[in-house]
Amino acid sequence: MDWSGWAVFGLVATSALTAVMTTAQLAGVTRLDLPLVLGTLVTEDPDRARLAGFVIHLGVGQVFALGYALVFTLLHRATWWLGGLLGLLHVAVALMVLLPVLPGLHPRMASHRAGPASRAVLEPPGLLALNYGVETPAVAVVAHLVYGVALGLLLHVR
């Protein structure tokens, strides 16, 4: 397995994914501010939350990059198209598993069951994160394709 590649290129791919998501959010294409969502897990301050969220996302991205590296190693190949396919699987897990369970563990995110008494400051993502805008799933797909293709191109199988 390409351990040094995983360590370096996992960060590169996660940074690229985060750049796509953040650019889309700043351009008004989506309202999903991923660093803010993740960072408010640990702090209420929005500015500190964005920094903390970026660091959390880098860590989570490294875990996913390890998964990609393991799949590439098991298949004895790392290609852009295989990375892209894994990126599609990755975004499906993110949109249909990880984000839907987030309201249940996030201390500052509302849930559909919380009701009007909730003091949550973040709205729940909803199905496919559509509560953050109708373009959010498409942005997420593009970002995760960038992530997967980058890892497919940059990681080497030994």
C-alpha positions as CSV (number, residue, x, y, z in Angstrom):
1,M,0.0,0.0,0.0
2,D,1.1,3.5,-0.8
3,W,1.3,4.9,2.8
4,S,3.1,8.1,2.0
5,G,0.8,8.7,-1.0
6,W,-2.2,8.1,1.3
7,A,-0.9,10.6,3.9
8,V,-0.2,13.4,1.4
9,F,-2.7,12.8,-1.4
10,G,-5.6,12.2,1.1
11,L,-5.0,15.7,2.3
12,V,-4.8,17.0,-1.2
13,A,-8.0,15.3,-2.3
14,T,-9.9,16.4,0.8
15,S,-8.7,20.0,0.3
16,A,-9.9,19.9,-3.3
17,L,-13.3,18.5,-2.2
18,T,-13.6,21.1,0.5
19,A,-12.6,23.8,-2.0
20,V,-15.4,22.8,-4.4
21,M,-18.0,22.7,-1.7
22,T,-16.9,26.0,-0.2
23,T,-16.7,27.7,-3.5
24,A,-20.2,26.6,-4.4
25,Q,-21.4,27.8,-1.0
26,L,-19.8,31.2,-1.4
27,A,-21.1,31.5,-4.9
28,G,-24.7,30.9,-3.7
29,V,-25.1,27.5,-5.4
30,T,-25.7,25.7,-2.2
31,R,-26.3,26.8,1.4
32,L,-24.3,23.9,2.8
33,D,-21.3,25.3,4.7
34,L,-19.6,22.0,5.6
35,P,-16.8,23.4,7.8
36,L,-19.5,25.3,9.8
37,V,-21.7,22.3,10.2
38,L,-18.8,20.1,11.3
39,G,-17.1,22.7,13.4
40,T,-20.3,23.5,15.4
41,L,-20.0,20.0,16.7
42,V,-17.3,21.3,19.0
43,T,-17.8,25.1,19.3
44,E,-20.6,27.7,19.1
45,D,-18.5,30.4,17.7
46,P,-19.0,30.5,13.9
47,D,-15.5,31.7,13.0
48,R,-13.8,29.1,15.2
49,A,-16.3,26.5,14.0
50,R,-15.2,27.0,10.4
51,L,-11.6,26.4,11.2
52,A,-12.4,23.4,13.5
53,G,-14.7,22.0,10.8
54,F,-12.0,22.2,8.2
55,V,-9.7,20.3,10.4
56,I,-12.4,17.7,11.2
57,H,-13.1,17.3,7.5
58,L,-9.4,16.8,6.8
59,G,-9.4,14.0,9.4
60,V,-12.6,12.4,8.0
61,G,-11.2,12.7,4.5
62,Q,-8.0,10.9,5.5
63,V,-10.2,8.0,6.8
64,F,-12.0,7.8,3.5
65,A,-8.7,8.1,1.6
66,L,-7.5,5.1,3.5
67,G,-10.6,3.2,2.3
68,Y,-9.9,4.3,-1.3
69,A,-6.2,3.2,-0.9
70,L,-7.3,-0.2,0.5
71,V,-9.7,-0.8,-2.4
72,F,-7.0,0.2,-5.0
73,T,-4.6,-2.1,-3.3
74,L,-7.1,-5.0,-3.2
75,L,-7.9,-4.5,-6.9
76,H,-4.2,-4.0,-7.8
77,R,-5.0,-0.8,-9.7
78,A,-5.6,2.9,-9.1
79,T,-7.2,4.7,-12.1
80,W,-9.1,7.9,-12.5
81,W,-12.3,6.1,-13.4
82,L,-12.1,3.7,-10.5
83,G,-11.6,6.7,-8.2
84,G,-14.6,8.3,-9.8
85,L,-16.7,5.2,-9.2
86,L,-15.6,5.2,-5.5
87,G,-16.4,8.9,-5.4
88,L,-19.9,8.1,-6.4
89,L,-20.2,5.5,-3.7
90,H,-18.7,7.9,-1.2
91,V,-21.2,10.7,-2.0
92,A,-24.1,8.2,-1.8
93,V,-22.9,7.3,1.7
94,A,-22.4,11.0,2.7
95,L,-25.8,12.1,1.4
96,M,-27.9,9.1,2.3
97,V,-26.2,7.8,5.5
98,L,-23.9,10.3,7.2
99,L,-25.9,13.6,6.8
100,P,-29.3,12.1,7.7
101,V,-27.9,10.8,11.0
102,L,-26.2,14.1,11.8
103,P,-29.2,15.8,13.6
104,G,-29.3,12.9,16.0
105,L,-25.8,13.6,17.3
106,H,-25.2,17.2,16.5
107,P,-25.8,19.4,19.6
108,R,-26.6,22.5,17.5
109,M,-28.6,21.1,14.7
110,A,-32.4,20.9,14.7
111,S,-34.1,17.7,13.8
112,H,-37.5,17.0,12.2
113,R,-38.7,15.8,15.6
114,A,-37.4,18.6,17.8
115,G,-40.4,20.8,17.3
116,P,-40.7,24.6,17.9
117,A,-39.0,24.5,21.4
118,S,-35.7,23.6,19.8
119,R,-32.8,26.1,20.3
120,A,-30.8,24.6,17.5
121,V,-29.1,27.1,15.2
122,L,-28.5,24.8,12.2
123,E,-31.3,23.3,10.1
124,P,-31.2,19.6,9.4
125,P,-29.9,18.6,6.0
126,G,-33.0,16.6,4.9
127,L,-33.2,14.1,2.2
128,L,-30.0,14.3,0.0
129,A,-29.2,17.6,1.9
130,L,-31.9,19.3,-0.1
131,N,-32.7,21.6,2.8
132,Y,-29.5,23.4,1.8
133,G,-30.7,24.0,-1.8
134,V,-31.8,21.9,-4.8
135,E,-28.3,22.1,-6.3
136,T,-26.6,20.7,-3.2
137,P,-26.7,17.0,-4.2
138,A,-25.2,17.9,-7.6
139,V,-22.4,20.0,-5.9
140,A,-21.7,17.1,-3.6
141,V,-21.5,14.7,-6.5
142,V,-19.0,16.9,-8.4
143,A,-16.9,17.5,-5.2
144,H,-16.7,13.8,-4.5
145,L,-15.9,13.0,-8.1
146,V,-13.0,15.4,-7.8
147,Y,-11.9,13.7,-4.6
148,G,-12.1,10.2,-6.1
149,V,-10.5,11.0,-9.4
150,A,-7.7,12.9,-7.7
151,L,-7.0,9.8,-5.5
152,G,-7.2,7.5,-8.5
153,L,-4.7,9.6,-10.4
154,L,-2.3,10.3,-7.5
155,L,-2.2,7.0,-5.5
156,H,0.1,4.3,-6.6
157,V,-0.5,0.6,-6.1
158,R,2.5,-1.5,-5.3
